[in-house]
């Protein structure tokens, strides 16, 4: 062991200085871009959590089609399901429109029905590997049957069981035609996934003809027209005078599995509590 | 035919045993072709999959084949990145096994999608948010990398000696092996874990929705992939009675797998405790109660996945009492393989068995899924397994997978 004091020096060349300085500046810039910049995957999320404001509206056009289903009024007649199955020529064993009997917490019977909820943050749209299912500007979740590869990931991902796969080419006779309506869209080919479209063919044709969906019957989804008790209301959520906006404003409403953050476009008026 | 004149004794290509094995494989593939024809003409309605259980046996095979092919990237990384040159003699075999695993998965996937004619859509129509899109791209790119890594082996065949440019090109590419290993490792880590994320990101399914899913998938793949490669080397040695890979290397691979399995076990127990038990929600509780009640989920998890799939192989791989004898190493690798297949099956089917509940009422929930594969599904499964075994047989028979010169170098250093 030498007693000589050893001087410890740090040699810093200009090159080292530039490298270290560059790294520091680069890290700061990267951190800034990733946390608040446009590249940040959490930017939107953070904003929403901090301010508590509603999710950004996906529907960018002047329309956002939505539905209100009044569970207090629904009598479980299944007319919505039948007219839907006729109009959209849906296979019998898994209808696009589901109607089931259910009970509230205090044992009171009611009828629950479910079209596609057209979520604004839809899990199916997120998982589709080919963008065969996508958001339209008016809030509708659409299916492109010509692009779908039939991987069924959307079916697995949907929290509401709203999707259906065509396991075979269809040769069945639709029992609902012509009693409940006639087929307005072609049958879907084998090997693709399908779901409720809010009768998009009626909406588009109706708007082109100057009709207003939700008011004029020819532009309104078949299930809404068929409901004998007016339990289903359809219209533009962005127009505060529309029937749906009024129904939401004047009633307590819920959306199903809201905790998932899917932002469905379908609102439910829960059954009124009755004393048993 | 002036190739390098080595005084090798020509192995007899056709023995009765080999012929029998080929006949067996041909039968498997024939069954597969008949079933595939059935599926392609009649559609997926000939399977027992349904709208409640849209994924089944074939997805299990995809996931398992990709996980079992993970030996390729693991051992490539060990040799080319960590520079542990003693493992060089097994890399070619590992890359080949990986290649077979990935092509098997793609083959099954094409059968599984409703529109096989549109298999190319993920390449053309991008949804960058989709895990499945990312997996498709990763697998495509990784197959290209595996092919590039494997090109020198093909070029070494005497057949290609007549085109010298091909050999030069292949060995030129081989110079980039470390670069390919880095890219390959990145892509593999990405998609092996994304296969777990496929389930883990689904907020709609309570018992799948957890961040531990990708970690468990990747750890199990890294642990079991190399073990399978090791077992194939041993089995080939038994079948051909010629040395393949030095036994000390194979034992080292087995020990690596053993430690990998222990890490996997730790994460699995952590997942069970932290994520599933203490992090439980009412839906998760209900889901597991239902699974334990109505399906052999508990047996599958504890006996097949944990004991057969992890504990037994870990003991065989790590205890020097067992790991000196190849028969234990092979049995251990097969156990680990059974464990990983059971795990992928359990994850897929049990997640789909638990019904969804979305009505505001307390009574209604969607139908509980029940599923057992149909004859056509088993047929296709037998076919693709036959394909994988045939590819392995052809490769082991005709390709210079066991590079003896590299072995000599390694033993010298």
Interface residues (C-beta under 8 A of the other chain):
Chain A: X71 X94 X100 X101 X102 X103 X104 X105 X110 X112 X114 X123 X126 X127 X128 X129 X130 X131 X132 X147 X148 X149 X150 X151 X152 X153 X155 X156 X157 X158 X159 X160 X161 X163 X164 X165 X166 X167 X168 X169 X190 X191 X192 X193 X254 X256 X257 X260 X261 X268 X270
Chain B: X42 X43 X44 X45 X47 X49 X50 X51 X54 X55 X112 X113 X114 X115 X118 X119 X121 X122 X124 X125 X126 X127 X129 X130 X131 X132 X133 X136 X198 X201 X202 X203 X204 X205 X352 X356 X358 X359 X360 X361 X362 X363 X364 X366
